[in-house]
C-alpha cells in the first residue's frame, strides 16, 4: 500500500499536520515539516542541499498534479568513478538475473512517492536501487502510486564529498522511516568506505561483515563486498558475479586455450607422422619391408 503523506521522520521531530507539500529533490514532504526543527534539517542536509526555511510557503496554484510518466530529475555523478561503479552494479545484476523478468534495477533515477508534485528543487533519488516482484520494463522514473505502492527492496548510495553527509543522515532516515527499504548500503568509490544495514523492527541495524569483508543482502540473496577497489556482488558460495564483458573474456580465453590445445595436438600428430615416415624410409634402405614388421 502507499505510504501515507502524514509521516513522521524518526529522529528529527518532524511531523505533518495536513498542509501542502514541498519537494526536496525527489522526496516529497508535508509543508508543515518546514515549521518544525529547522536546525535538525540544517545539520543533516549535505553540501549543495538547501535546508527548509520557514518562509518556504506553498500556495495552491504552486501545486501541480503530475502525469504518472514523470521524468527523472537526477543530476550527473560527481566523478567517472561513481559512474563506472553504477554501471558495474547494474551490469552484474542484470547478467546474473538475465533469465528473470520479475525485477527492476536502475540508477540515478528519481523516485516519486506523493501524488502532489511541487515546483521546487527535488531531493536526489538513490544512486542504485532494486525493486523485486515487478516488471522489468524501462521507466523514466519510479512512480510509487503507479507501481502498486512498491518501494525499493535494496538501495545503494555512492558517497562523495557533496553527498556523504546526507547519505549517512537524512537519506538513511528517509529510507528507514518512509520507504521502509529492507537493505541499505553505501560505498565510497574513492575511500572504499563500505557499510550496510538491514531493517529490523522498523530500524536499520548495521550488517556484520564476514571474514572477507562482505555483507549479506537478504533481499538479493547475494553478498556485497569490495573487490579490486570496486563494490561487487558475490554468490552465497563466494563466487564473483561477473559482468558480461568478463564472461566474454573468460569464454574467449577458454576458446583460445582450446585452440592452442588443438594446435598442439596437430603439431604432435605431424611430428609423429614425420618420424614414422623417416623410419619407413630407413627400413626400406636396409631392404626391410615395414609392412612385415
MIDOSE-1310 file (N, C-alpha, C; in nm, 2 decimals, decimal comma, always signed):
residues 293
xxxx	+0,08/-0,12/+0,00/+0,00/+0,00/+0,00/+0,09/+0,12/+0,00; +0,03/+0,24/-0,05/+0,10/+0,36/-0,05/+0,13/+0,41/+0,09; +0,25/+0,47/+0,11/+0,27/+0,53/+0,24/+0,19/+0,66/+0,26; +0,14/+0,68/+0,37/+0,06/+0,80/+0,40/+0,15/+0,92/+0,40
xxxx	+0,11/+1,03/+0,34/+0,19/+1,15/+0,34/+0,20/+1,21/+0,48; +0,12/+1,16/+0,58/+0,12/+1,21/+0,72/+0,23/+1,12/+0,79; +0,35/+1,14/+0,75/+0,46/+1,06/+0,80/+0,55/+1,13/+0,89; +0,59/+1,07/+1,00/+0,68/+1,13/+1,09/+0,82/+1,08/+1,06
xxxx	+0,92/+1,18/+1,05/+1,06/+1,14/+1,02/+1,12/+1,11/+1,16; +1,15/+0,98/+1,19/+1,20/+0,94/+1,31/+1,34/+1,01/+1,34; +1,36/+1,06/+1,46/+1,49/+1,11/+1,49/+1,50/+1,26/+1,46; +1,40/+1,32/+1,39/+1,42/+1,46/+1,36/+1,31/+1,54/+1,42
xxxx	+1,21/+1,48/+1,48/+1,10/+1,56/+1,54/+1,01/+1,63/+1,44; +1,00/+1,58/+1,32/+0,93/+1,64/+1,22/+0,80/+1,57/+1,19; +0,68/+1,64/+1,19/+0,56/+1,57/+1,16/+0,47/+1,66/+1,08; +0,37/+1,60/+1,01/+0,28/+1,67/+0,92/+0,15/+1,69/+0,99
xxxx	+0,09/+1,80/+0,97/-0,05/+1,82/+1,03/-0,15/+1,84/+0,92; -0,12/+1,81/+0,80/-0,22/+1,81/+0,69/-0,21/+1,93/+0,60; -0,10/+1,99/+0,58/-0,09/+2,11/+0,50/-0,06/+2,07/+0,36; +0,01/+2,16/+0,28/+0,06/+2,13/+0,15/+0,18/+2,05/+0,15
xxxx	+0,25/+2,05/+0,04/+0,37/+1,97/+0,03/+0,49/+2,05/-0,03; +0,61/+2,01/+0,01/+0,73/+2,06/-0,06/+0,80/+1,94/-0,11; +0,89/+1,97/-0,21/+0,97/+1,86/-0,26/+1,12/+1,90/-0,25; +1,20/+1,81/-0,19/+1,34/+1,83/-0,17/+1,40/+1,72/-0,26
xxxx	+1,45/+1,76/-0,38/+1,49/+1,67/-0,48/+1,38/+1,57/-0,51; +1,40/+1,44/-0,50/+1,29/+1,35/-0,54/+1,21/+1,30/-0,43; +1,22/+1,36/-0,31/+1,14/+1,31/-0,20/+1,04/+1,42/-0,16; +0,92/+1,38/-0,13/+0,81/+1,48/-0,11/+0,78/+1,48/+0,04
xxxx	+0,77/+1,60/+0,09/+0,74/+1,62/+0,23/+0,62/+1,71/+0,26; +0,55/+1,68/+0,37/+0,44/+1,77/+0,41/+0,49/+1,91/+0,43; +0,41/+2,01/+0,39/+0,45/+2,15/+0,41/+0,48/+2,19/+0,55; +0,41/+2,13/+0,65/+0,43/+2,17/+0,78/+0,56/+2,12/+0,84
xxxx	+0,63/+2,03/+0,77/+0,76/+1,99/+0,81/+0,85/+2,11/+0,83; +0,83/+2,21/+0,75/+0,92/+2,33/+0,75/+0,91/+2,41/+0,88; +0,80/+2,40/+0,95/+0,78/+2,47/+1,07/+0,84/+2,40/+1,19; +0,89/+2,28/+1,17/+0,95/+2,21/+1,28/+1,10/+2,24/+1,30
xxxx	+1,17/+2,14/+1,35/+1,31/+2,17/+1,39/+1,40/+2,19/+1,27; +1,42/+2,32/+1,23/+1,50/+2,36/+1,12/+1,65/+2,33/+1,14; +1,69/+2,34/+1,26/+1,83/+2,32/+1,29/+1,87/+2,17/+1,26; +1,77/+2,08/+1,29/+1,80/+1,94/+1,26/+1,82/+1,92/+1,11
xxxx	+1,74/+1,98/+1,03/+1,75/+1,96/+0,89/+1,88/+2,03/+0,84; +1,92/+2,14/+0,89/+2,04/+2,21/+0,85/+2,16/+2,12/+0,88; +2,15/+2,04/+0,99/+2,26/+1,96/+1,03/+2,27/+1,84/+0,94; +2,15/+1,78/+0,90/+2,15/+1,66/+0,82/+2,16/+1,68/+0,67
xxxx	+2,13/+1,80/+0,62/+2,14/+1,83/+0,48/+2,29/+1,83/+0,44; +2,32/+1,76/+0,32/+2,45/+1,76/+0,27/+2,49/+1,89/+0,20; +2,61/+1,90/+0,16/+2,66/+2,02/+0,09/+2,58/+2,03/-0,04; +2,54/+2,15/-0,08/+2,46/+2,16/-0,20/+2,32/+2,14/-0,19
xxxx	+2,27/+2,09/-0,07/+2,13/+2,06/-0,04/+2,08/+2,17/+0,05; +1,99/+2,25/+0,00/+1,94/+2,36/+0,08/+1,83/+2,32/+0,18; +1,86/+2,34/+0,31/+1,76/+2,30/+0,41/+1,63/+2,38/+0,40; +1,52/+2,34/+0,47/+1,40/+2,41/+0,47/+1,41/+2,54/+0,53
xxxx	+1,33/+2,63/+0,49/+1,33/+2,77/+0,55/+1,19/+2,80/+0,59; +1,16/+2,87/+0,70/+1,02/+2,90/+0,74/+0,95/+2,98/+0,64; +1,02/+3,05/+0,55/+0,94/+3,13/+0,45/+0,90/+3,06/+0,33; +0,94/+2,93/+0,32/+0,90/+2,84/+0,21/+0,75/+2,80/+0,22
xxxx	+0,66/+2,89/+0,19/+0,52/+2,86/+0,19/+0,48/+2,83/+0,05; +0,39/+2,74/+0,03/+0,34/+2,70/-0,10/+0,19/+2,72/-0,11; +0,16/+2,80/-0,21/+0,02/+2,83/-0,23/-0,04/+2,72/-0,32; -0,18/+2,72/-0,33/-0,25/+2,62/-0,40/-0,21/+2,62/-0,55
xxxx	-0,18/+2,74/-0,61/-0,15/+2,74/-0,75/-0,01/+2,69/-0,78; +0,07/+2,67/-0,68/+0,20/+2,61/-0,70/+0,20/+2,46/-0,69; +0,09/+2,40/-0,66/+0,08/+2,26/-0,65/+0,03/+2,20/-0,78; +0,10/+2,11/-0,84/+0,06/+2,05/-0,97/+0,04/+1,90/-0,95
xxxx	-0,05/+1,85/-1,02/-0,07/+1,70/-1,02/-0,01/+1,64/-1,14; +0,10/+1,57/-1,13/+0,18/+1,53/-1,24/+0,12/+1,41/-1,31; +0,17/+1,39/-1,44/+0,13/+1,26/-1,50/+0,21/+1,15/-1,44; +0,16/+1,03/-1,46/+0,23/+0,91/-1,40/+0,37/+0,89/-1,46
xxxx	+0,39/+0,93/-1,59/+0,52/+0,90/-1,65/+0,61/+1,02/-1,63; +0,65/+1,04/-1,50/+0,73/+1,15/-1,47/+0,88/+1,13/-1,51; +0,94/+1,24/-1,56/+1,08/+1,22/-1,59/+1,17/+1,22/-1,47; +1,29/+1,17/-1,48/+1,38/+1,17/-1,37/+1,45/+1,31/-1,37
xxxx	+1,48/+1,36/-1,24/+1,54/+1,49/-1,22/+1,68/+1,48/-1,17; +1,75/+1,36/-1,18/+1,87/+1,34/-1,12/+1,99/+1,41/-1,19; +2,08/+1,47/-1,12/+2,20/+1,53/-1,18/+2,30/+1,43/-1,21; +2,41/+1,46/-1,29/+2,51/+1,37/-1,32/+2,59/+1,33/-1,19
xxxx	+2,68/+1,23/-1,20/+2,76/+1,19/-1,09/+2,88/+1,28/-1,07; +2,93/+1,27/-0,95/+3,04/+1,36/-0,91/+3,17/+1,33/-0,99; +3,19/+1,20/-1,02/+3,32/+1,16/-1,09/+3,29/+1,04/-1,18; +3,39/+1,01/-1,26/+3,38/+0,90/-1,35/+3,38/+0,77/-1,27
xxxx	+3,45/+0,77/-1,15/+3,45/+0,65/-1,06/+3,31/+0,62/-1,02; +3,23/+0,72/-0,99/+3,09/+0,69/-0,95/+3,01/+0,63/-1,06; +3,03/+0,69/-1,18/+2,95/+0,64/-1,30/+2,99/+0,50/-1,33; +3,12/+0,47/-1,33/+3,16/+0,33/-1,36/+3,11/+0,23/-1,26
xxxx	+3,11/+0,28/-1,13/+3,06/+0,19/-1,03/+2,91/+0,16/-1,05; +2,84/+0,26/-1,08/+2,69/+0,23/-1,11/+2,67/+0,14/-1,22; +2,74/+0,16/-1,33/+2,73/+0,07/-1,45/+2,77/-0,07/-1,41; +2,87/-0,08/-1,33/+2,92/-0,22/-1,29/+2,81/-0,29/-1,21
xxxx	+2,75/-0,22/-1,11/+2,64/-0,29/-1,03/+2,53/-0,33/-1,12; +2,48/-0,24/-1,21/+2,37/-0,27/-1,30/+2,40/-0,39/-1,39; +2,52/-0,38/-1,45/+2,56/-0,48/-1,55/+2,57/-0,62/-1,48; +2,63/-0,63/-1,36/+2,64/-0,76/-1,30/+2,51/-0,82/-1,26
xxxx	+2,42/-0,74/-1,20/+2,30/-0,79/-1,15/+2,21/-0,83/-1,27; +2,21/-0,75/-1,38/+2,13/-0,78/-1,49/+2,18/-0,91/-1,56; +2,31/-0,93/-1,56/+2,36/-1,05/-1,62/+2,32/-1,17/-1,53; +2,34/-1,16/-1,40/+2,30/-1,27/-1,31/+2,16/-1,31/-1,32
xxxx	+2,07/-1,21/-1,34/+1,93/-1,23/-1,34/+1,87/-1,22/-1,48; +1,96/-1,25/-1,58/+1,92/-1,23/-1,72/+1,80/-1,32/-1,77; +1,77/-1,42/-1,69/+1,65/-1,51/-1,73/+1,53/-1,47/-1,65; +1,54/-1,36/-1,57/+1,42/-1,32/-1,49/+1,36/-1,19/-1,55
xxxx	+1,23/-1,18/-1,53/+1,16/-1,06/-1,57/+1,08/-1,00/-1,45; +1,11/-1,04/-1,33/+1,03/-1,00/-1,22/+1,10/-0,90/-1,12; +1,19/-0,82/-1,18/+1,26/-0,72/-1,10/+1,29/-0,60/-1,19; +1,32/-0,49/-1,12/+1,37/-0,37/-1,19/+1,49/-0,31/-1,11
xxxx	+1,60/-0,29/-1,18/+1,71/-0,23/-1,12/+1,76/-0,12/-1,20; +1,80/-0,01/-1,14/+1,84/+0,11/-1,22/+1,93/+0,20/-1,13; +1,97/+0,31/-1,18/+2,05/+0,40/-1,10/+2,02/+0,54/-1,14; +2,05/+0,63/-1,04/+2,03/+0,78/-1,06/+1,90/+0,81/-1,12
xxxx	+1,79/+0,75/-1,07/+1,66/+0,77/-1,12/+1,57/+0,83/-1,00; +1,49/+0,93/-1,03/+1,40/+0,99/-0,93/+1,29/+0,89/-0,89; +1,27/+0,89/-0,76/+1,15/+0,82/-0,70/+1,05/+0,92/-0,66; +0,93/+0,91/-0,73/+0,82/+1,00/-0,69/+0,72/+0,92/-0,61
xxxx	+0,69/+0,96/-0,48/+0,61/+0,88/-0,40/+0,49/+0,96/-0,34; +0,47/+1,08/-0,39/+0,35/+1,16/-0,35/+0,27/+1,20/-0,47; +0,14/+1,19/-0,48/+0,07/+1,23/-0,60/+0,07/+1,39/-0,62; +0,13/+1,46/-0,52/+0,14/+1,61/-0,54/+0,29/+1,64/-0,57
xxxx	+0,31/+1,70/-0,68/+0,45/+1,74/-0,72/+0,45/+1,89/-0,71; +0,56/+1,95/-0,64/+0,57/+2,09/-0,62/+0,68/+2,15/-0,71; +0,67/+2,27/-0,74/+0,77/+2,34/-0,82/+0,88/+2,39/-0,74; +0,96/+2,29/-0,69/+1,07/+2,33/-0,60/+1,18/+2,22/-0,63
xxxx	+1,30/+2,25/-0,58/+1,41/+2,16/-0,61/+1,39/+2,02/-0,55; +1,42/+1,91/-0,62/+1,40/+1,78/-0,58/+1,51/+1,73/-0,49; +1,48/+1,63/-0,41/+1,58/+1,56/-0,33/+1,63/+1,45/-0,42; +1,76/+1,43/-0,43/+1,82/+1,33/-0,52/+1,77/+1,19/-0,49
xxxx	+1,74/+1,12/-0,59/+1,70/+0,98/-0,57/+1,82/+0,89/-0,55; +1,79/+0,76/-0,52/+1,90/+0,67/-0,49/+1,99/+0,66/-0,61; +2,12/+0,63/-0,58/+2,22/+0,61/-0,69/+2,19/+0,48/-0,76; +2,15/+0,38/-0,68/+2,12/+0,25/-0,73/+2,01/+0,18/-0,65
xxxx	+1,91/+0,13/-0,71/+1,81/+0,06/-0,63/+1,75/-0,06/-0,71; +1,69/-0,15/-0,64/+1,63/-0,27/-0,69/+1,50/-0,29/-0,63; +1,40/-0,32/-0,72/+1,26/-0,35/-0,68/+1,23/-0,49/-0,72; +1,19/-0,57/-0,63/+1,15/-0,71/-0,67/+1,00/-0,72/-0,70
xxxx	+0,96/-0,83/-0,76/+0,82/-0,86/-0,79/+0,76/-0,75/-0,86; +0,82/-0,71/-0,97/+0,76/-0,61/-1,06/+0,81/-0,64/-1,20; +0,77/-0,56/-1,30/+0,81/-0,58/-1,44/+0,94/-0,52/-1,46; +1,02/-0,58/-1,55/+1,15/-0,53/-1,59/+1,14/-0,45/-1,72
xxxx	+1,06/-0,35/-1,71/+1,04/-0,26/-1,83/+1,11/-0,13/-1,81; +1,15/-0,06/-1,92/+1,21/+0,07/-1,90/+1,12/+0,17/-1,84; +1,17/+0,26/-1,76/+1,09/+0,37/-1,69/+1,17/+0,50/-1,69; +1,10/+0,61/-1,70/+1,17/+0,74/-1,69/+1,19/+0,78/-1,55
xxxx	+1,11/+0,72/-1,46/+1,13/+0,75/-1,32/+1,05/+0,64/-1,25; +1,06/+0,63/-1,12/+0,98/+0,53/-1,04/+0,87/+0,61/-0,97; +0,75/+0,58/-1,01/+0,63/+0,65/-0,95/+0,56/+0,55/-0,87; +0,57/+0,57/-0,74/+0,52/+0,47/-0,64/+0,37/+0,44/-0,66
xxxx	+0,29/+0,54/-0,68/+0,15/+0,52/-0,69/+0,11/+0,45/-0,82; +0,20/+0,45/-0,91/+0,17/+0,37/-1,04/+0,24/+0,23/-1,03; +0,30/+0,20/-0,92/+0,37/+0,07/-0,91/+0,32/-0,01/-0,79; +0,19/+0,00/-0,77/+0,12/-0,08/-0,67/+0,18/-0,05/-0,53
xxxx	+0,23/+0,08/-0,51/+0,28/+0,12/-0,38/+0,41/+0,06/-0,35; +0,49/+0,01/-0,45/+0,61/-0,05/-0,42/+0,73/+0,05/-0,40; +0,81/+0,02/-0,30/+0,93/+0,10/-0,28/+1,05/+0,01/-0,30; +1,17/+0,06/-0,32/+1,29/-0,03/-0,34/+1,31/-0,13/-0,23
xxxx	+1,35/-0,25/-0,27/+1,39/-0,35/-0,17/+1,53/-0,34/-0,13; +1,61/-0,28/-0,21/+1,75/-0,25/-0,18/+1,79/-0,12/-0,24; +1,87/-0,04/-0,17/+1,93/+0,09/-0,21/+2,07/+0,09/-0,18; +2,15/+0,14/-0,28/+2,30/+0,16/-0,26/+2,32/+0,31/-0,30
xxxx	+2,39/+0,38/-0,20/+2,43/+0,52/-0,23/+2,58/+0,52/-0,25; +2,63/+0,59/-0,35/+2,77/+0,61/-0,37/+2,82/+0,74/-0,31; +2,89/+0,73/-0,20/+2,93/+0,85/-0,13/+3,02/+0,94/-0,21; +3,01/+1,07/-0,19/+3,11/+1,17/-0,24/+3,11/+1,28/-0,14
xxxx	+3,21/+1,37/-0,16/+3,22/+1,48/-0,07/+3,09/+1,56/-0,05; +3,02/+1,58/-0,16/+2,90/+1,66/-0,16/+2,77/+1,59/-0,11; +2,78/+1,45/-0,10/+2,66/+1,38/-0,07/+2,67/+1,29/+0,06; +2,79/+1,27/+0,10/+2,81/+1,17/+0,21/+2,73/+1,20/+0,34
xxxx	+2,73/+1,33/+0,38/+2,66/+1,37/+0,50/+2,51/+1,33/+0,49; +2,45/+1,37/+0,37/+2,31/+1,33/+0,35/+2,28/+1,19/+0,34; +2,37/+1,11/+0,27/+2,36/+0,97/+0,25/+2,36/+0,90/+0,39; +2,45/+0,95/+0,48/+2,46/+0,88/+0,61/+2,35/+0,93/+0,71
xxxx	+2,29/+1,04/+0,68/+2,19/+1,10/+0,77/+2,05/+1,11/+0,72; +2,01/+1,21/+0,65/+1,88/+1,24/+0,61/+1,82/+1,13/+0,52; +1,90/+1,09/+0,42/+1,86/+0,98/+0,33/+1,84/+0,85/+0,40; +1,93/+0,82/+0,48/+1,91/+0,69/+0,56/+1,79/+0,70/+0,64
xxxx	+1,75/+0,81/+0,70/+1,63/+0,83/+0,78/+1,51/+0,81/+0,69; +1,51/+0,87/+0,57/+1,40/+0,86/+0,48/+1,38/+0,71/+0,43; +1,49/+0,64/+0,40/+1,48/+0,50/+0,35/+1,43/+0,41/+0,46; +1,46/+0,45/+0,59/+1,42/+0,37/+0,70/+1,27/+0,40/+0,74
xxxx	+1,24/+0,53/+0,75/+1,11/+0,56/+0,80/+0,99/+0,58/+0,70; +1,03/+0,61/+0,58/+0,92/+0,63/+0,47/+0,93/+0,52/+0,37; +1,04/+0,50/+0,31/+1,05/+0,39/+0,21/+1,04/+0,25/+0,27; +1,09/+0,24/+0,39/+1,09/+0,11/+0,46/+1,17/+0,01/+0,38
xxxx	+1,28/+0,05/+0,32/+1,36/-0,03/+0,23/+1,44/-0,13/+0,32; +1,43/-0,26/+0,30/+1,49/-0,36/+0,39/+1,64/-0,35/+0,39; +1,71/-0,34/+0,27/+1,85/-0,34/+0,27/+1,90/-0,20/+0,22; +1,99/-0,14/+0,30/+2,05/-0,01/+0,26/+2,21/-0,02/+0,27
xxxx	+2,28/+0,01/+0,17/+2,42/+0,01/+0,17/+2,47/+0,14/+0,12; +2,59/+0,18/+0,16/+2,66/+0,29/+0,10/+2,81/+0,25/+0,07; +2,87/+0,31/-0,03/+3,00/+0,28/-0,07/+3,07/+0,40/-0,13; +3,19/+0,43/-0,09/+3,27/+0,55/-0,14/+3,37/+0,49/-0,24
xxxx	+3,35/+0,52/-0,37/+3,44/+0,47/-0,47/+3,59/+0,52/-0,46; +3,61/+0,63/-0,38/+3,74/+0,68/-0,36/+3,81/+0,63/-0,24; +3,74/+0,64/-0,12/+3,80/+0,60/+0,00/+3,77/+0,45/+0,03; +3,68/+0,39/-0,04/+3,64/+0,25/-0,03/+3,56/+0,22/+0,10
xxxx	+3,51/+0,33/+0,16/+3,43/+0,31/+0,28/+3,30/+0,23/+0,24; +3,27/+0,13/+0,32/+3,16/+0,04/+0,28/+3,08/+0,00/+0,41; +2,95/+0,02/+0,40/+2,87/-0,01/+0,52/+2,73/-0,06/+0,47; +2,67/-0,14/+0,55/+2,54/-0,19/+0,51/+2,45/-0,20/+0,63
xxxx	+2,31/-0,20/+0,61/+2,21/-0,20/+0,71/+2,10/-0,29/+0,67; +2,03/-0,35/+0,76/+1,91/-0,43/+0,73/+1,80/-0,38/+0,83; +1,68/-0,36/+0,77/+1,57/-0,31/+0,85/+1,51/-0,42/+0,94; +1,50/-0,39/+1,07/+1,45/-0,49/+1,16/+1,37/-0,42/+1,27
xxxx	+1,24/-0,45/+1,28/+1,15/-0,38/+1,38/+1,15/-0,23/+1,35; +1,15/-0,20/+1,22/+1,14/-0,06/+1,19/+1,26/+0,03/+1,20; +1,38/-0,03/+1,23/+1,50/+0,04/+1,25/+1,61/-0,03/+1,17; +1,71/+0,05/+1,12/+1,82/+0,00/+1,05/+1,93/-0,05/+1,15
xxxx	+1,97/-0,18/+1,13/+2,08/-0,23/+1,21/+2,20/-0,26/+1,12; +2,32/-0,22/+1,17/+2,44/-0,25/+1,09/+2,45/-0,40/+1,06; +2,50/-0,43/+0,94/+2,53/-0,56/+0,90/+2,67/-0,60/+0,93; +2,69/-0,71/+0,99/+2,83/-0,75/+1,02/+2,90/-0,81/+0,90
xxxx	+3,02/-0,77/+0,88/+3,10/-0,82/+0,76/+3,15/-0,96/+0,80; +3,16/-1,05/+0,69/+3,22/-1,18/+0,71/+3,38/-1,17/+0,71; +3,45/-1,28/+0,71/+3,59/-1,27/+0,71/+3,65/-1,21/+0,59; +3,57/-1,21/+0,48/+3,62/-1,14/+0,35/+3,58/-0,99/+0,35
xxxx	+3,51/-0,95/+0,45/+3,47/-0,81/+0,45/+3,34/-0,79/+0,37; +3,27/-0,90/+0,33/+3,15/-0,89/+0,26/+3,03/-0,88/+0,35; +2,92/-0,82/+0,30/+2,80/-0,81/+0,38/+2,68/-0,87/+0,30; +2,60/-0,94/+0,37/+2,49/-1,01/+0,31/+2,37/-0,93/+0,28
xxxx	+2,32/-0,94/+0,16/+2,19/-0,87/+0,12/+2,08/-0,98/+0,12; +1,99/-0,97/+0,22/+1,88/-1,07/+0,23/+1,79/-1,05/+0,11; +1,77/-0,93/+0,06/+1,68/-0,91/-0,05/+1,73/-0,96/-0,18; +1,86/-0,96/-0,20/+1,92/-1,01/-0,33/+1,96/-1,15/-0,32
xxxx	+1,98/-1,20/-0,20/+2,04/-1,34/-0,18/+2,18/-1,34/-0,23; +2,25/-1,23/-0,21/+2,39/-1,21/-0,25/+2,47/-1,14/-0,15; +2,60/-1,16/-0,15/+2,70/-1,08/-0,07/+2,73/-0,96/-0,15; +2,76/-0,85/-0,08/+2,83/-0,73/-0,14/+2,96/-0,71/-0,08
xxxx	+3,06/-0,68/-0,15/+3,20/-0,66/-0,10/+3,29/-0,59/-0,20; +3,40/-0,54/-0,14/+3,49/-0,47/-0,23/+3,59/-0,57/-0,29; +3,60/-0,56/-0,42/+3,70/-0,64/-0,50/+3,77/-0,56/-0,60; +3,90/-0,55/-0,59/+3,98/-0,47/-0,68/+3,93/-0,32/-0,68
xxxx	+3,90/-0,27/-0,56/+3,86/-0,13/-0,54/+3,72/-0,10/-0,60; +3,64/-0,20/-0,62/+3,50/-0,18/-0,67/+3,41/-0,26/-0,59; +3,29/-0,21/-0,57/+3,18/-0,28/-0,50/+3,12/-0,38/-0,59; +3,13/-0,51/-0,55/+3,08/-0,62/-0,64/+2,98/-0,71/-0,57
xxxx	+2,91/-0,79/-0,64/+2,82/-0,89/-0,59/+2,90/-1,03/-0,59; +2,86/-1,11/-0,49/+2,92/-1,24/-0,48/+2,80/-1,34/-0,45; +2,81/-1,46/-0,50/+2,71/-1,56/-0,48/+2,72/-1,61/-0,33; +2,62/-1,68/-0,28/+2,63/-1,74/-0,15/+2,75/-1,84/-0,14
xxxx	+2,80/-1,89/-0,25/+2,91/-1,98/-0,25/+3,04/-1,91/-0,25; +3,04/-1,77/-0,26/+3,16/-1,69/-0,26/+3,21/-1,66/-0,40; +3,14/-1,69/-0,51/+3,19/-1,67/-0,64/+3,15/-1,52/-0,69; +3,25/-1,46/-0,75/+3,23/-1,33/-0,80/+3,12/-1,33/-0,91
xxxx	+3,03/-1,24/-0,91/+2,93/-1,22/-1,01/+2,99/-1,14/-1,12; +3,01/-1,20/-1,24/+3,09/-1,13/-1,35/+3,00/-1,03/-1,42; +3,07/-0,94/-1,50/+3,00/-0,86/-1,60/+2,99/-0,94/-1,73; +2,90/-0,90/-1,82/+2,90/-0,97/-1,95/+3,04/-0,97/-2,02
xxxx	+3,11/-0,85/-2,00/+3,24/-0,84/-2,06/+3,34/-0,94/-2,00; +3,33/-0,96/-1,87/+3,42/-1,06/-1,81/+3,38/-1,20/-1,85; +3,25/-1,22/-1,87/+3,21/-1,36/-1,92/+3,26/-1,38/-2,06; +3,25/-1,27/-2,14/+3,30/-1,29/-2,28/+3,45/-1,31/-2,28
xxxx	+3,52/-1,23/-2,20/+3,67/-1,25/-2,19/+3,70/-1,39/-2,14; +3,63/-1,44/-2,05/+3,65/-1,58/-2,00/+3,63/-1,68/-2,11; +3,52/-1,66/-2,18/+3,49/-1,75/-2,29/+3,59/-1,74/-2,40; +3,64/-1,62/-2,43/+3,75/-1,61/-2,53/+3,88/-1,67/-2,49
xxxx	+3,91/-1,66/-2,36/+4,03/-1,73/-2,31/+4,01/-1,88/-2,31; +3,89/-1,93/-2,28/+3,87/-2,07/-2,30/+3,88/-2,12/-2,44; +3,82/-2,04/-2,53/+3,83/-2,07/-2,67/+3,98/-2,07/-2,72; +4,06/-1,97/-2,67/+4,20/-1,96/-2,71/+4,27/-2,08/-2,66
xxxx	+4,24/-2,12/-2,53/+4,31/-2,24/-2,48/+4,28/-2,37/-2,56; +4,15/-2,38/-2,60/+4,11/-2,49/-2,67/+4,18/-2,49/-2,81; +4,19/-2,37/-2,87/+4,26/-2,36/-3,00/+4,41/-2,40/-2,98; +4,47/-2,36/-2,87/+4,61/-2,39/-2,85/+4,62/-2,54/-2,83
xxxx	+4,53/-2,60/-2,76/+4,53/-2,74/-2,73/+4,52/-2,82/-2,86; +4,43/-2,78/-2,95/+4,41/-2,84/-3,08/+4,53/-2,83/-3,17; +4,59/-2,71/-3,16/+4,71/-2,68/-3,24/+4,83/-2,77/-3,19; +4,84/-2,78/-3,06/+4,95/-2,87/-3,00/+4,92/-3,01/-3,04
xxxx	+4,80/-3,06/-3,04/+4,77/-3,19/-3,08/+4,80/-3,21/-3,23; +4,77/-3,11/-3,31/+4,80/-3,12/-3,46/+4,95/-3,13/-3,48; +5,03/-3,05/-3,40/+5,17/-3,05/-3,42/+5,23/-3,18/-3,37; +5,18/-3,24/-3,26/+5,22/-3,37/-3,21/+5,20/-3,48/-3,31
xxxx	+5,08/-3,47/-3,37/+5,05/-3,57/-3,48/+5,14/-3,56/-3,60; +5,17/-3,44/-3,64/+5,25/-3,41/-3,75/+5,39/-3,46/-3,72; +5,44/-3,43/-3,60/+5,58/-3,48/-3,57/+5,58/-3,63/-3,57; +5,48/-3,69/-3,52/+5,48/-3,84/-3,52/+5,47/-3,90/-3,66
xxxx	+5,40/-3,83/-3,74/+5,39/-3,88/-3,88/+5,52/-3,87/-3,95; +5,59/-3,75/-3,93/+5,72/-3,74/-3,99/+5,82/-3,84/-3,94; +5,82/-3,87/-3,81/+5,91/-3,96/-3,75/+5,88/-4,10/-3,81; +5,76/-4,14/-3,83/+5,72/-4,27/-3,89/+5,77/-4,28/-4,03
xxxx	+5,75/-4,16/-4,10/+5,80/-4,16/-4,25/+5,95/-4,18/-4,26; +6,02/-4,12/-4,17/+6,17/-4,14/-4,17/+6,21/-4,28/-4,14; +6,14/-4,34/-4,04/+6,16/-4,48/-4,00/+6,14/-4,57/-4,12; +6,03/-4,55/-4,19/+5,99/-4,64/-4,30/+6,10/-4,63/-4,41
xxxx	+6,14/-4,50/-4,43/+6,24/-4,48/-4,54/+6,37/-4,55/-4,50; +6,41/-4,54/-4,37/+6,54/-4,61/-4,33/+6,53/-4,76/-4,34; +6,41/-4,82/-4,30/+6,39/-4,96/-4,31/+6,40/-5,01/-4,46; +6,34/-4,93/-4,55/+6,34/-4,96/-4,69/+6,48/-4,96/-4,74
xxxx	+6,57/-4,86/-4,69/+6,71/-4,85/-4,74/+6,78/-4,98/-4,70; +6,74/-5,04/-4,59/+6,80/-5,16/-4,54/+6,74/-5,29/-4,60; +6,65/-5,27/-4,69/+6,58/-5,38/-4,75/+6,48/-5,45/-4,67; +6,43/-5,38/-4,57/+6,33/-5,43/-4,48/+6,19/-5,37/-4,52
xxxx	+6,09/-5,46/-4,54/+5,96/-5,41/-4,57/+5,89/-5,38/-4,44; +5,86/-5,25/-4,41/+5,79/-5,21/-4,29/+5,66/-5,28/-4,26; +5,60/-5,32/-4,37/+5,46/-5,38/-4,35/+5,47/-5,52/-4,29; +5,59/-5,58/-4,30/+5,61/-5,71/-4,24/+5,66/-5,72/-4,10
x	+5,68/-5,60/-4,05/+5,73/-5,59/-3,91/+5,62/-5,61/-3,81
